[in-house]
Amino acid sequence: MIDINKYKILKDINSPADLKKIDLSELASVCEELRCFIIESASKNPGHFGASLGVVELTVALHYVYNTPIDQLVWDVGHQAYGHKILTGRRDLFHTNRTYGGISGFPSPKESKFDTFGVGHSSTSISAALGIAKAASLQGEKINTVAIIGDGSLTGGIAFEGLNNMANSGENVLIILNDNKIAIDENRGALKEYLTDIATSKTYNKVKDDVWNFLGRFNRYGSNFQSFSQKIDNAIKSIVLKNSNLFESLNIRYFGPVDGHDVVLLTKLFEDIKNIPGPKLLHVITKKGKGFKAAEENQTKWHAAPGKFDIETGNLTEPDPCKNEVQRFQDVFGDAIVELAKENPKICAITPAMLSGSSLGKMFEKFPERSFDVGISEQHAVTFSAGLAIKGMLPFCNIYSSFMQRAYDQVIHDVALQNLKVIFCLDRAGLVGQDGATHHGAFDLSYMRCVPNLVIAAPRDEFQLRDLMFTFQLEKHNFPSVIRYPRGKSTNAKSEINFKEIEIGKGQKIIEGKDIAILSIGTTGNTAIKLAKDLETENINIGVYDMIFLKPLDNELLTEVFNKYKHIISIEDNSIIGGFGSAIFEFMIDNNFNSKIYRFGIPDRFISHGSQAQLIEECEFDYDNLKIFIKNLK
């Protein structure tokens, strides 16, 4: 627990109403305390870090000026909302952040009335804010609606769709563009360069200040003069920048760029801007990790605190869990694709802004011409991969399982329908832990299984992951495929191992049993093996079958299982609705078998946050729950 009494101002701020009682001259001190509180909290209970440090002044200014929660703040992604949570009544609960039964690491309306919109994925704030503003107008409410979006999130297609729709809406929405030049990894693409041009143009910024100072005096004369003054403002901006302002061309009034770490300036700007009707955008320049040296110098590493750390030095106070003999699945993938790319010049790597998260750094270093970070744009990533494939390249499209949901139509129409050889690598499949419901890869087996032409597999360990990657890239296989693997460590020590081909659609009989069989897919097979070995000492003989492939199923192996076993248990780290267990049940019905099937997996509800072990136990497909079930069954 943190001693809140040492924070002389923050200790008395339990709501935005308390914040408003503070004199404007003291807001800088509030920001200093809030930043220190976030750092101290994360040092003891690691979570998303750099983004929240970068928006401390912005957060304080917003709650100081706007009448929240009547005025609506819509945060994009939510990585930057820690200060918001602390100022809105959750300061004393913040030590439970992302822990089992504690508060969420992301905004959640179920948790607080100040969390306007639930969010975990990027680029949604503009659309949500416009919908909220429109509903308020229809109901005769006069409120301010603010969307806070980062420059990384602005690359998402839905953000541009929202901008396009907002242009002609006339709604009183303020978009705050938090420009820090980085999402998790460094931003890429034309939008980054465009924003940099605006932010670094000395001529533009000088003229901009002069124009604001001049025209601002006359805005009091009403909407007609405001419209005229905006046209003058737009014209000067276009001349100085030598091109049209993107946002102004969409009929969204643009202000900025301004210093996002000057809290007094921000409060004055918000006081002025909230009285200007219609859609508008304030371009704010911030530094991710502001106020913590290690996070400023290595923004990717400190996007989320890498572990408990010393506040003074930034050194980890506990061993780095990633630096041991056991690799993470993402690292196994990252090493394997480089090995394969050395031998196969057609192999390309595609990631939608998850370069470090997917461990593709080595691939980008070794083969930069065949490596593509397309920004936060999963739909584009999939169709771009389809374009590569149609011209004979071999794309490994790596997308987190939960994020792949955004590109489902592209998987069906642009890849599967055309039977293009794209290898989808779904990282973070299953229950991911502290990130919670928005990030769990709980549905991919279910939503991919019904798509024709797809071959779907899940490795039990890192050896199978490597072998599946090797197998699917072989020239003789010409179909789209899916490999899903979990977040976290693999099961064995690192070693130099050769690739070997796996026969498509063939599972493995691991242990011969008697009356009970466990059918597994993915890493749940390791739990099944341990159960069988341990229960053998109690004279309970369990057969264990690692199916490896969800599609096509190994009909021959399943026929053997159903002919022999009366009781069949399926285990999967996926929704039990429509997933692996459902496929096994369908096989039984279609082939007129009559064994008893017991399905274990993620139940039909959204699972909250906690450690992976805690969540698996909650879903009752952990070792202990399965052991009790089997012993009662016997």
C-alpha positions in Angstrom: 0.0 0.0 0.0 1.1 3.6 -0.7 1.1 6.2 2.1 -1.2 8.7 0.6 -0.6 11.3 3.3 2.8 12.2 1.9 1.0 13.5 -1.2 -0.1 16.8 0.4 -2.6 17.8 -2.4 -3.5 14.5 -4.0 -4.6 13.0 -0.7 -7.6 15.3 -0.6 -8.7 14.8 -4.2 -11.4 12.2 -4.3 -13.2 13.5 -7.3 -13.0 16.2 -10.0 -15.1 18.4 -7.7 -12.2 18.4 -5.2 -9.7 19.2 -8.0 -11.8 22.3 -9.0 -11.3 23.8 -5.5 -7.6 24.1 -6.1 -6.2 27.4 -7.4 -4.9 27.5 -10.9 -1.4 28.3 -9.7 -1.2 25.0 -7.8 -2.1 22.7 -10.7 1.5 22.1 -11.6 2.0 20.7 -8.1 -1.0 18.5 -8.5 0.5 17.2 -11.7 3.9 16.5 -10.0 2.1 14.5 -7.2 -0.1 12.6 -9.6 2.9 11.6 -11.7 4.9 10.5 -8.6 1.8 8.5 -7.5 1.6 6.7 -10.8 5.3 5.9 -10.7 5.2 4.7 -7.1 2.1 2.5 -7.8 3.6 0.9 -11.0 6.9 0.2 -9.2 5.0 -2.0 -6.8 2.2 -3.3 -9.1 3.4 -3.1 -12.7 1.0 -2.1 -15.5 0.8 0.2 -18.5 3.1 3.1 -17.7 4.6 5.5 -20.2 1.3 6.6 -21.8 -0.3 7.7 -18.5 2.8 9.6 -17.5 2.7 11.5 -20.8 -0.9 12.8 -20.3 -0.8 13.9 -16.6 -1.1 17.6 -17.4 -3.7 16.9 -20.0 -5.8 14.8 -17.6 -5.6 17.4 -14.8 -6.6 20.2 -17.2 -9.6 18.2 -18.6 -11.1 17.4 -15.2 -10.4 21.0 -14.0 -12.2 22.6 -16.9 -14.9 20.2 -17.9 -17.9 19.2 -15.8 -17.3 15.5 -15.7 -19.1 13.1 -15.7 -21.9 15.2 -17.3 -19.4 16.3 -19.9 -18.1 13.1 -21.4 -14.4 12.1 -21.8 -13.8 9.3 -24.1 -10.3 7.8 -23.8 -8.9 5.8 -26.7 -7.3 2.4 -25.9 -7.1 3.3 -22.2 -3.4 2.9 -21.7 -3.3 6.6 -20.8 -6.2 6.6 -18.3 -4.4 5.9 -15.0 -4.4 9.6 -14.0 -8.1 9.8 -14.9 -8.9 6.8 -12.7 -6.9 8.2 -9.7 -8.7 11.6 -10.0 -12.1 10.1 -10.2 -12.4 8.2 -6.9 -10.2 5.2 -7.4 -7.0 6.5 -5.9 -7.3 4.3 -2.8 -8.1 1.3 -5.0 -5.3 1.9 -7.4 -3.0 -0.7 -5.7 -5.5 -3.3 -7.0 -5.0 -2.2 -10.6 -5.2 -5.2 -13.0 -5.2 -7.7 -10.2 -7.8 -10.4 -9.7 -10.9 -8.8 -8.2 -9.3 -5.3 -8.4 -10.0 -2.4 -10.7 -9.5 -2.7 -14.5 -6.4 -1.4 -16.3 -8.8 0.1 -18.8 -11.8 2.5 -18.6 -14.9 0.5 -17.7 -18.4 2.0 -17.3 -19.2 -0.9 -14.9 -16.5 0.4 -12.7 -17.2 4.2 -12.6 -19.6 6.7 -14.0 -16.6 8.8 -15.1 -15.6 6.0 -17.5 -17.9 7.0 -20.4 -17.0 4.2 -22.8 -15.5 0.8 -22.3 -12.3 0.4 -24.3 -9.3 -1.8 -24.7 -8.6 -1.7 -28.5 -7.6 1.4 -30.3 -9.1 4.0 -32.6 -12.7 3.9 -31.2 -12.9 7.2 -29.3 -13.9 9.5 -32.2 -16.8 7.3 -33.3 -18.0 6.8 -29.7 -17.7 10.5 -28.9 -19.7 11.4 -32.0 -22.4 8.9 -31.1 -22.6 10.2 -27.5 -22.8 13.8 -28.7 -25.5 13.1 -31.3 -27.6 11.2 -28.6 -27.2 14.2 -26.3 -28.4 16.6 -29.0 -31.4 14.4 -29.8 -32.4 14.4 -26.1 -32.0 18.1 -25.8 -28.9 17.9 -23.5 -26.2 20.6 -23.8 -22.9 18.8 -22.9 -19.3 18.8 -24.1 -17.9 15.6 -25.5 -14.1 15.1 -25.7 -12.3 12.2 -27.5 -8.6 11.7 -26.5 -6.8 9.8 -29.2 -3.1 9.2 -29.7 -1.3 9.7 -33.0 -0.7 5.9 -33.2 -4.4 5.1 -32.7 -5.2 7.7 -35.4 -3.8 5.3 -38.0 -6.7 2.9 -37.4 -9.3 2.9 -40.2 -12.2 3.4 -37.9 -10.7 6.7 -36.7 -10.8 8.0 -40.2 -14.3 6.8 -40.6 -15.3 8.7 -37.5 -13.5 11.8 -38.7 -15.3 11.6 -42.1 -18.7 11.2 -40.4 -18.0 14.0 -37.8 -17.2 16.5 -40.5 -20.8 17.2 -41.5 -22.4 16.4 -38.1 -22.1 19.9 -36.6 -21.8 18.2 -33.2 -19.9 19.9 -30.4 -17.1 17.4 -30.1 -13.5 18.1 -29.3 -10.8 15.7 -30.5 -7.6 15.9 -28.6 -4.8 14.5 -30.7 -2.1 13.4 -28.2 1.0 13.4 -30.4 3.9 11.7 -28.8 5.3 10.0 -32.0 5.0 6.5 -30.6 2.3 3.9 -29.9 4.1 0.9 -28.4 6.8 0.9 -31.1 7.8 4.0 -33.1 4.9 5.1 -35.4 5.3 4.6 -39.1 3.6 6.0 -42.2 2.6 9.2 -43.9 0.4 10.4 -41.0 3.4 10.4 -38.7 5.4 12.5 -41.2 2.5 14.9 -41.7 2.1 15.6 -38.0 5.8 16.0 -37.6 5.8 18.7 -40.3 3.1 20.6 -38.5 4.8 20.2 -35.1 8.2 21.3 -36.3 7.3 24.2 -38.7 8.7 27.3 -36.9 7.1 29.6 -39.5 3.7 27.9 -39.2 3.7 28.0 -35.4 4.7 31.7 -35.2 1.9 32.6 -37.7 -0.5 30.3 -35.9 0.0 32.2 -32.6 -0.4 35.6 -34.3 -3.6 34.5 -36.1 -5.1 33.1 -32.9 -4.3 36.2 -30.9 -5.8 38.4 -33.6 -8.9 36.5 -34.5 -9.6 35.4 -31.0 -10.5 38.9 -30.1 -13.4 38.9 -32.5 -15.0 35.6 -31.8 -17.3 37.2 -29.3 -19.2 38.8 -32.2 -21.0 35.6 -33.1 -21.1 32.7 -35.4 -21.0 34.7 -38.7 -17.7 36.3 -37.8 -16.4 33.0 -36.4 -17.0 31.4 -39.7 -15.3 34.2 -41.5 -12.3 34.2 -39.1 -11.9 30.4 -39.5 -11.7 30.8 -43.3 -8.9 33.4 -42.8 -7.2 31.1 -40.3 -7.4 28.1 -42.7 -6.0 30.0 -45.6 -3.0 31.2 -43.7 -2.3 27.6 -42.4 -2.5 26.2 -45.9 -0.1 28.9 -47.4 2.5 28.4 -44.7 2.3 24.6 -44.7 2.2 24.5 -48.5 -0.6 22.0 -48.4 -4.2 21.7 -47.1 -4.6 20.9 -43.4 -6.0 17.4 -43.3 -8.5 18.1 -40.5 -9.6 21.5 -41.8 -10.3 19.9 -45.1 -12.7 17.6 -43.3 -14.4 20.7 -41.8 -13.0 20.0 -38.4 -11.5 23.2 -37.0 -7.8 22.6 -36.1 -5.9 24.2 -33.2 -2.3 23.6 -32.4 0.1 22.2 -31.9 0.5 23.2 -28.3 2.7 22.0 -25.4 0.9 19.2 -23.7 2.9 19.6 -20.5 1.9 23.1 -19.7 -1.1 22.5 -17.5 -2.0 26.2 -17.1 -1.9 26.8 -20.9 -4.1 23.7 -21.4 -6.8 24.9 -18.9 -7.0 28.3 -20.6 -7.3 26.6 -24.0 -10.0 24.3 -22.9 -11.9 27.2 -21.4 -11.8 29.0 -24.8 -12.4 25.9 -27.0 -15.4 24.6 -25.1 -17.3 27.7 -26.1 -16.6 27.2 -29.8 -19.4 25.2 -31.4 -19.0 22.3 -33.8 -16.3 19.7 -34.3 -12.8 20.7 -33.5 -9.3 19.2 -32.9 -6.6 20.3 -30.5 -3.1 19.0 -31.5 -1.2 18.4 -28.3 2.5 17.5 -28.2 3.5 15.3 -25.3 6.4 13.0 -24.3 5.6 9.4 -23.5 7.1 8.4 -20.1 7.4 12.1 -19.1 9.0 12.5 -15.7 10.6 9.1 -15.4 14.0 9.0 -17.0 14.1 5.3 -17.9 10.6 5.5 -19.5 11.6 8.6 -21.5 14.8 7.0 -22.8 13.3 3.6 -23.7 9.6 4.2 -24.5 8.9 0.8 -26.0 10.2 -1.1 -23.0 8.4 1.1 -20.6 5.1 1.2 -22.5 4.2 -1.2 -19.6 6.5 -1.5 -16.6 8.6 -4.6 -17.3 8.4 -5.6 -13.6 8.7 -4.2 -10.1 11.4 -1.5 -10.2 13.4 0.9 -8.1 12.0 4.4 -8.5 15.4 6.1 -8.2 17.3 4.0 -10.7 14.7 2.4 -12.9 16.3 -1.0 -12.2 14.1 -4.0 -11.8 13.9 -5.2 -8.2 12.9 -8.7 -9.1 14.5 -10.9 -11.8 13.2 -10.1 -15.3 10.8 -13.1 -16.1 11.8 -12.9 -19.7 15.5 -13.5 -19.1 15.7 -17.1 -18.2 16.1 -20.5 -19.9 12.5 -20.7 -21.0 11.5 -18.6 -24.0 8.1 -17.0 -24.5 6.1 -18.3 -27.4 6.4 -14.9 -29.2 10.2 -15.2 -29.0 10.1 -18.7 -30.4 8.0 -17.4 -33.3 10.4 -14.5 -33.8 13.4 -16.7 -34.0 11.8 -19.3 -36.2 10.5 -16.9 -38.9 14.1 -15.5 -39.3 15.4 -19.1 -39.7 12.7 -19.8 -42.3 13.2 -16.5 -44.1 16.9 -17.3 -44.6 15.9 -20.4 -46.6 12.7 -19.1 -48.3 13.1 -15.7 -50.0 9.3 -15.4 -50.5 8.6 -15.2 -46.7 7.4 -11.8 -45.5 6.4 -10.6 -42.0 3.4 -8.3 -41.4 2.4 -6.7 -38.1 -0.2 -4.1 -37.3 1.9 -2.0 -34.9 2.9 -4.9 -32.7 6.6 -5.2 -33.7 8.0 -5.8 -30.3 5.0 -7.5 -28.9 5.2 -10.1 -31.7 9.0 -10.4 -31.4 9.5 -9.4 -35.0 12.5 -7.2 -34.3 15.1 -9.7 -35.6 13.1 -10.2 -38.8 12.9 -6.4 -39.4 16.6 -6.2 -38.7 17.7 -9.1 -40.9 15.1 -8.7 -43.7 13.8 -5.1 -43.6 12.7 -5.3 -47.3 10.4 -8.2 -46.4 9.1 -6.8 -43.1 6.1 -4.5 -42.8 4.7 -2.7 -39.8 1.4 -1.3 -41.2 0.3 0.7 -38.2 -2.8 0.0 -36.1 -4.8 -1.3 -39.0 -5.6 -5.0 -38.7 -8.0 -5.0 -41.7 -5.4 -3.5 -43.9 -2.8 -5.9 -42.6 -4.9 -8.9 -43.7 -5.8 -7.5 -47.2 -2.2 -6.3 -47.7 -1.1 -9.9 -46.9 -3.6 -11.1 -49.5 -2.1 -8.8 -52.1 1.4 -10.1 -51.3 0.1 -13.7 -51.6 -1.6 -13.2 -54.9 1.7 -12.2 -56.5 3.6 -15.2 -55.1 5.0 -13.9 -51.8 4.4 -15.9 -48.6 3.1 -13.6 -45.8 3.2 -14.5 -42.2 0.6 -12.1 -40.8 1.0 -11.9 -37.1 -1.9 -10.4 -35.2 -3.0 -10.8 -31.6 -6.0 -13.1 -31.4 -8.3 -10.5 -29.9 -7.3 -7.9 -32.5 -7.9 -10.3 -35.4 -11.6 -10.0 -34.6 -11.4 -6.6 -36.3 -10.3 -8.2 -39.6 -12.7 -11.1 -39.8 -14.4 -9.9 -43.0 -11.0 -9.6 -44.7 -10.0 -13.1 -43.6 -13.2 -14.5 -45.2 -13.4 -12.4 -48.4 -9.9 -11.4 -49.2 -8.0 -14.5 -48.1 -10.1 -17.6 -47.6 -12.6 -17.1 -50.5 -9.6 -16.7 -52.8 -7.8 -19.6 -51.2 -4.6 -17.5 -50.8 -1.6 -18.8 -49.0 -1.5 -16.5 -46.0 -0.2 -17.9 -42.7 -2.0 -16.2 -39.8 -0.1 -16.3 -36.6 -2.4 -15.5 -33.7 -0.4 -14.4 -30.7 -2.0 -14.1 -27.2 -4.6 -16.7 -27.9 -6.6 -17.8 -24.9 -6.7 -16.1 -21.5 -4.0 -13.4 -21.5 -4.1 -12.3 -17.8 -4.1 -8.8 -16.4 -5.2 -7.0 -19.6 -8.6 -8.6 -19.1 -11.7 -9.1 -21.2 -10.8 -6.8 -24.1 -7.5 -8.7 -24.7 -8.4 -12.3 -24.1 -8.1 -14.4 -27.3 -11.2 -16.3 -26.3 -13.0 -16.7 -29.6 -10.6 -17.4 -32.5 -11.1 -21.2 -32.7 -14.8 -20.5 -32.8 -14.9 -17.8 -35.4 -12.2 -19.3 -37.6 -13.5 -22.9 -37.6 -16.5 -22.0 -39.7 -14.5 -20.4 -42.6 -13.9 -22.7 -45.6 -10.4 -23.4 -46.9 -8.7 -22.5 -43.6 -6.4 -25.0 -41.9 -6.3 -24.3 -38.1 -3.7 -25.6 -35.7 -2.5 -24.9 -32.1 0.9 -26.1 -30.8 1.3 -27.8 -27.5 4.8 -26.5 -27.1 7.5 -24.4 -28.8 8.6 -27.4 -30.9 5.2 -27.8 -32.4 5.0 -24.1 -33.1 8.3 -24.2 -35.0 7.2 -27.3 -36.9 3.8 -25.9 -37.8 5.5 -22.7 -39.2 7.9 -24.9 -41.2 5.1 -27.1 -42.5 2.7 -24.4 -43.6 5.4 -22.6 -45.6 6.3 -25.6 -47.6 5.6 -25.1 -51.3 3.4 -28.2 -51.6 0.8 -26.6 -49.3 -1.4 -24.0 -51.0 -4.1 -22.9 -48.6 -4.5 -20.2 -45.9 -3.7 -21.4 -42.4 -3.9 -20.3 -38.8 -1.5 -21.0 -36.0 -2.7 -19.8 -32.5 -0.4 -19.7 -29.5 -0.7 -18.2 -26.0 0.9 -15.4 -24.2 3.7 -16.3 -21.9 6.5 -18.9 -21.6 6.8 -22.0 -23.6 7.3 -25.3 -21.7 10.9 -26.3 -22.4 14.4 -24.9 -22.3 15.8 -23.2 -25.3 17.8 -25.5 -27.6 19.0 -25.8 -31.1 16.4 -27.9 -32.8 15.7 -28.8 -36.4 12.4 -28.3 -38.2 10.3 -31.3 -39.1 7.2 -31.5 -41.1 3.9 -32.3 -39.4 1.2 -34.2 -41.4 -1.7 -31.9 -42.0 -4.8 -32.9 -40.0 -3.0 -35.6 -37.9 -3.1 -35.6 -34.1 -1.0 -37.6 -31.7 -1.9 -40.3 -29.2 0.3 -39.4 -26.2 -0.9 -41.9 -23.6 -3.0 -45.1 -23.9 -5.8 -45.3 -21.4 -9.0 -47.2 -20.6 -12.4 -45.7 -19.8 -11.5 -42.0 -19.9 -9.8 -40.0 -22.7 -8.8 -36.4 -22.7 -8.7 -34.7 -26.1 -6.8 -31.4 -26.1 -5.6 -28.7 -28.5 -2.8 -26.3 -27.8 -1.0 -25.9 -24.5 -3.9 -27.5 -22.6 -2.4 -30.8 -23.6 0.4 -30.3 -21.1 -2.2 -30.2 -18.3 -3.8 -33.4 -19.7 -0.4 -35.2 -19.7 0.4 -34.2 -16.2 -3.1 -35.3 -15.0 -2.7 -38.7 -16.7 0.7 -39.4 -15.2 -0.3 -38.3 -11.7 -3.6 -40.2 -11.7 -1.9 -43.4 -12.9 -0.5 -43.7 -9.4 -4.1 -43.9 -8.2 -4.9 -46.6 -10.7 -6.9 -44.3 -13.0 -5.8 -44.8 -16.5 -6.5 -41.9 -18.8 -5.8 -41.7 -22.5 -4.4 -38.4 -23.8 -4.7 -37.3 -27.4 -3.2 -34.0 -28.7 -5.3 -33.2 -31.7 -3.0 -30.3 -32.9 -5.4 -29.5 -35.7 -8.9 -28.1 -35.2 -9.4 -28.1 -38.9 -9.2 -30.6 -40.5 -9.9 -32.9 -37.6 -8.1 -36.3 -37.5 -11.2 -38.4 -38.2 -9.2 -41.6 -38.0 -7.8 -40.8 -34.5 -11.2 -39.7 -33.3 -12.9 -42.9 -34.6 -10.3 -44.9 -32.5 -11.1 -42.7 -29.4 -14.9 -43.0 -29.7 -14.7 -46.8 -30.3 -12.7 -47.3 -27.1 -13.7 -44.7 -24.5 -17.0 -44.2 -22.8 -16.1 -40.9 -21.3 -14.3 -38.2 -23.3 -13.1 -34.9 -22.0 -12.2 -32.0 -24.3 -10.0 -29.1 -23.0 -9.4 -25.8 -24.8 -8.3 -22.3 -24.0 -11.1 -20.9 -26.1 -14.9 -20.4 -25.7 -16.6 -23.7 -25.3 -19.3 -22.4 -27.6 -18.4 -23.2 -31.2 -14.8 -24.2 -30.4 -12.8 -27.4 -30.1 -15.3 -29.2 -27.8 -18.1 -28.3 -30.1 -16.2 -29.8 -33.1 -15.7 -33.1 -31.1 -19.4 -33.2 -30.2 -20.3 -32.6 -33.9 -18.0 -35.5 -35.0 -19.7 -37.8 -32.5 -23.2 -36.9 -33.7 -22.3 -37.1 -37.4 -20.8 -40.5 -37.0 -23.4 -42.0 -34.7 -21.2 -42.6 -31.7 -22.7 -42.3 -28.2 -19.9 -41.6 -25.7 -20.3 -39.1 -23.0 -18.5 -35.8 -23.8 -17.5 -33.3 -21.1 -16.3 -29.9 -22.5 -13.9 -27.7 -20.6 -12.9 -24.2 -21.7 -13.8 -20.6 -21.4 -17.5 -20.3 -20.4 -20.1 -18.2 -22.1 -19.3 -14.9 -20.3 -16.6 -12.2 -20.5 -13.7 -13.1 -18.2 -12.2 -10.2 -16.2 -8.6 -9.6 -15.3 -6.1 -11.4 -13.1 -3.2 -13.8 -13.6 -3.5 -16.5 -16.2 -3.5 -19.1 -13.5 -6.3 -17.4 -11.6 -8.4 -17.0 -14.7 -7.9 -20.6 -15.8 -8.9 -21.7 -12.3 -12.0 -19.5 -12.5 -12.9 -21.2 -15.8 -12.3 -24.6 -14.2 -10.0 -26.1 -16.7 -7.0 -26.0 -14.4 -5.2 -29.1 -13.1 -7.0 -29.2 -9.7 -10.5 -28.8 -11.0 -10.0 -31.3 -13.7 -8.5 -33.8 -11.3 -11.5 -33.6 -9.0 -13.8 -33.9 -11.9 -12.1 -37.0 -13.2 -11.9 -38.7 -9.8 -15.6 -38.1 -9.3 -16.3 -39.4 -12.8 -14.4 -42.6 -12.2 
